[in-house]
Amino acid sequence: MELSRSTDGSAGNLPETAGVEVAATDPVVVRVSGRLLFDTLTPVAEALSGPIPQSCPRVVLDLSAVPMCDSSALNLLVRTRSSLVAAGGWLRLAGTQPLVDKVLEITNLTTILPRYATVDAARQQTGGEVLPGPE
């Protein structure tokens, strides 16, 4: 995650940027860090629509370092899932944090976006869905 700083070292007015790493494996693993908000999504959107996921439409999205997301991030996840499914693949989420889980549950997106405790569990589709509903 990057945060802009002014020349005096104080936080600037520019938005955070989500960090992204893409592992060209099968399935593709996309590791994301930082808050997924309207003004931080560009690197994630570019990675998910880039050449690696296009060549292998099975993607595990590692969200273990994502503390929160907004509706624009949910929109990106749904669009990504739709394009991957249309190409014969899937999108699985790994390591989702409590606030992200809550947003997915409230919006009922858990029915189409399977969640797993770890990247390995998502890769192997073991360990079932992670996290029961809010108590």
C-alpha positions in Angstrom: 0.0 0.0 0.0 1.3 3.4 -0.8 0.3 6.6 0.8 1.3 9.9 -0.7 3.4 12.3 1.5 4.1 15.9 1.1 7.7 17.2 1.0 7.5 17.9 4.8 6.6 14.2 5.5 3.0 14.8 6.4 0.2 12.8 4.6 -0.8 14.4 1.4 -4.2 14.7 -0.2 -3.7 12.0 -2.8 -5.6 8.7 -2.2 -4.0 5.5 -1.1 -3.2 2.9 -3.8 -4.0 -0.7 -3.4 -0.9 -3.0 -3.8 -1.2 -5.9 -6.2 1.0 -8.9 -6.9 0.1 -11.5 -9.6 1.5 -15.0 -9.6 1.3 -16.6 -13.0 0.2 -20.0 -11.8 -2.8 -22.2 -12.4 -4.9 -21.0 -10.9 -3.6 -17.4 -11.0 -3.1 -15.9 -7.6 -3.7 -12.2 -7.2 -2.6 -10.8 -3.8 -4.0 -7.5 -2.9 -3.1 -5.2 0.0 -4.8 -2.0 1.3 -8.3 -0.7 1.3 -10.3 -1.4 -1.8 -12.2 1.8 -2.4 -13.4 3.8 -5.5 -10.2 5.8 -5.7 -7.7 3.0 -4.9 -9.0 0.2 -7.3 -7.2 1.0 -10.5 -4.2 -1.3 -9.9 -6.5 -4.2 -8.9 -8.8 -3.7 -11.9 -5.8 -3.6 -14.2 -4.4 -6.8 -12.7 -7.7 -8.7 -12.9 -8.2 -7.7 -16.5 -4.6 -8.2 -17.6 -3.1 -10.8 -19.8 -2.4 -13.4 -17.1 -6.0 -13.9 -15.8 -7.1 -13.8 -19.5 -4.8 -16.7 -20.3 -5.9 -18.7 -17.3 -9.5 -17.9 -16.2 -9.2 -19.5 -12.8 -8.3 -16.9 -10.2 -7.8 -16.9 -6.5 -8.0 -13.4 -5.1 -6.0 -13.2 -1.8 -7.7 -10.5 0.3 -5.9 -11.3 3.6 -4.3 -7.9 3.6 -7.5 -6.0 2.7 -9.2 -4.6 5.8 -12.2 -3.0 4.0 -13.9 -2.5 0.7 -16.7 -0.4 -0.8 -19.4 -0.9 -3.4 -17.0 -0.1 -6.3 -14.8 -3.0 -5.1 -17.8 -5.3 -5.0 -18.8 -4.2 -8.5 -15.3 -5.1 -9.7 -15.5 -8.5 -8.0 -18.8 -9.3 -9.7 -17.7 -8.1 -13.1 -14.4 -10.1 -12.8 -16.3 -13.2 -11.8 -18.7 -12.8 -14.7 -15.9 -12.5 -17.3 -14.0 -15.4 -15.8 -17.1 -17.7 -15.7 -17.9 -16.7 -19.3 -14.4 -17.9 -20.2 -14.9 -21.2 -18.4 -13.2 -20.3 -15.2 -14.0 -19.0 -11.7 -13.1 -16.5 -9.0 -12.4 -17.6 -5.4 -11.7 -15.3 -2.5 -9.1 -16.2 0.1 -8.4 -14.8 3.6 -11.2 -12.3 3.7 -11.1 -10.1 6.7 -14.2 -9.4 9.0 -15.3 -6.1 7.4 -15.0 -7.5 3.9 -16.9 -10.6 5.0 -19.6 -8.5 6.5 -20.1 -6.5 3.3 -20.1 -9.7 1.2 -22.7 -11.2 3.5 -24.9 -8.1 3.7 -25.0 -7.9 -0.1 -25.6 -11.6 -0.4 -22.5 -11.9 -2.7 -21.3 -15.0 -0.7 -23.6 -17.0 -2.9 -21.5 -16.3 -6.0 -18.1 -15.5 -4.5 -16.8 -18.5 -2.6 -14.5 -17.7 0.3 -11.8 -19.8 1.7 -9.5 -19.5 4.7 -6.3 -19.6 2.7 -5.0 -19.4 -0.8 -4.1 -23.1 -0.7 -7.6 -24.1 0.4 -9.0 -22.0 -2.5 -6.6 -23.5 -5.0 -7.5 -27.0 -3.9 -11.1 -26.2 -3.1 -10.7 -27.7 0.3 -11.8 -26.5 3.7 -15.2 -25.4 2.4 -16.5 -21.9 2.6 -14.9 -19.8 5.3 -16.7 -18.0 8.1 -20.3 -18.5 9.1 -22.7 -15.5 9.0 -22.5 -12.7 11.5 -23.7 -13.6 15.0 
